[in-house]
Amino acid sequence: MLSHLKHVHVFQAVCEAGNMKAAGERLGRAQSAVSRSIEELESALRVELFERHARGVLLTSAGKVVLKRVEFALGEMEAARKTLAPISSAGRSSLRHAPIFSLTIGRRQLEILFALTAPRHLSSVAKELDISQPAVSMAARNVEASAGLKLFDRTAAGMRLTRAGELLVHSLKRATAQLRLATAELAEMQGMIEGRVTVGDLPFSRTYILPVAIANLLHLHPGLQIATVEGSLGALMADLRCGDIDFILGALQSSTQSEELVRESLFSDRMAVIARAGHPLAGRGALNASELADALWILPGNRVPTRNVAVAALRSLGLKQPRAAVESSDLSIIRGLLIQSDMITVASRHLFHYELTAGSLVTLPVSLPDPVRSIGILRRSHDHLSPGAKLLINEIRALRGTPDTPDLEITSPRSKGSSSA
């Protein structure tokens, strides 16, 4: 639908008016132009949105799906208009008729606007989108004219969004995310699960949970495309709120709960002290603080949230100042150091699932306290998930153990010959 945004507000007008003629009068267009707009949208979506009758039109099932998403999308833009009206130099009346708030914006203009969300030079945007620099400059000016707002500051560091630009881009991303959902839901109505699912990927989920869930899902629905985005929890939450990602998976903090976001805890994370197979401390009885105090530890950096989790676990053993010979959160580095030396670390067992299963790494006999982190999913409401995102979440849930088992119950990925039931 993003290639046919100019038809979105026409579609809504026809839904509200109940016939093409009345919609045309409301929009100041000829009935034939309204009919042509609806036909182009139906052709693009490969569905009939209306049943045509002598007295008017009725929404089909597909039309109802599209209307729901269009109402969400235009609702986002109306909220943006109201927020931006007080700061508009052109006044409230100008924004009321600004085309961009009815999503009357070209696909290329939208791509350029999104490409300029971070300070960038026009030349880099032109190269990325394979268009000329003057075309980028003209499109940016046209978007500003359409919005009736100053959206960019031109600086030596490149084009930078103004506060109004940031608010508008945020709303446009949320609105266009709704239209992408409509396309995915229409495909589901026709028996196809397709589209793109984007997951905010926190460190805990990368080694086992997410790869297995993705493999299981794509075995059943190969038409899907899955993308992962890595970053801090704060950055991923910002992407989640504006619709750039579908959900976040990993270790969540209690502060992530909000009215806008839904937090689902799947299981609790148990920590373990991990070392190479054949480590001098392996194979002994329960280790005490003095035996662990002399070890060379690999710990997360001081500013990394998991550092506090690791240190708290060790303090429970009476080890107040573990010697951090290496500070790192890079799993590749930690894995290499553990295998190649007598260094040890305290971490979730699931981060090293494959090495522990293969026997290259082992857990040392250290009794750590009960789980202190909640592992789960953070998402917007269920209404804002695509069919593919819902199915991927279900695959992640399927990897969960029973409620009595605090650790994730590891299961093998489905084999190619297994049933999809």
C-alpha positions, 0 to 999 in steps of 0.5 A: 500500500505504500506505493499507493498512499494517495488513495488512502484518504479516498478509500476512507472517504468512500467508506464514510460516505457509502458511495462514490459520488458523495465521497467525490463531493466531500473531496472536491473530485469527480465521481469518475476520479474517485472510482478510478482511485479505488480501482487502482487500489484494488488492483494493487492489493489484488482484492475487491474492497467494495461490493458495488450496488445501485445505491452505493457500496458495501465493504467486503471482508478485505475492505474491512481489514484495510479500513481498520488499518487505514483508520489507525494510520490516519488516526496517527496522522491526525494526532500528529497534526494536533500536536504540531499545530501550536508550533506551526508558523503557518497557523492551525488552518494551514495544517488542517489542509496539509496533504501529508496529514492525509498521507498524500505523499509519494513513495520516494518522498517518504523514503527520502524523509525516512533516510534523513532521520539521522543527520546526513548529507544529501549526497549520501542519501542520493547514493543510497536511494540511487537518485540525483542530489538535486532530486533529494533536495527538491523532494525535501523541500516538497515534503516541507511544503506539503507539511506546512512546517520547517522539517529540516535544519541545514547544517555543516554536518548535513540535513538535521530534522527539527523537533517538528520533523522528528514528531512528523517522522515518528507519526509517519512511521507508525502510520505506514507500519499500519498499512504494511500490516494491512497487506500482510493481513490480506495475504493471510486471508488468501491463505498466505503468510508473507511479509517482513518481521523485524525483531529487536534482538537483545543478547540473551536471545541471539545464541539459541532461542531466536535462531531456533524459533526462526528456523521453525517458522520459516520451515512452515512459512518460507514466504516470510522474511525475518530481520533482526536489529541489535542495539540497547534496550532503550534504542530498541524500545524507541524503534518499537514505539515508532513501528520500525520493529515488531517486538523485542526479545531478551532480558527485560527490566521492570521499567519496560512496562507501560500503557503503550507496550505489553511485556510478556515474561516467558521464563526466568534466567539462571546464571552459572559460572562457566569455564573450559572443559578440563579447567582446574576448578572443574570436577571438584566439589562445591567451590567456595569464595576463596577458590573463586577469588583467585580466578581471572574473571571475564565480566561485562563492562561497568556501564552494561546492565548485566554487570550488576546482575553478574556482580550481585550473583557473585556477592551472594557467594561472599565474593565482593570484588571479583578480579575482572581480567577482561571486561567484554560483552562480546560473546565471540571474544568471551567464548574464545577466551573461555576455551583458550584459557583458564578464565571463567565467567558468570553468565546465562547458560543459554548464551553458551548452549552449543558449547555446553552441549558439545562439552567444550565448556562446562558449568563449575559447581557453584550454587548461585541465587535464584533467577534475577532476570526476566526473559521475555517479549516486549511489543505493542498491543496485539492489534499492532502485530502482523500475522508473521510476527504473531507466529514467530512469537508463538514459536518462541513461546513453544521453546518455553519450559513448564511454569515450574521450570525456571530455566528454558527447556531446550528442545531441538528444532523441527526436522524437515520431515516433521509435522507442522501440526 
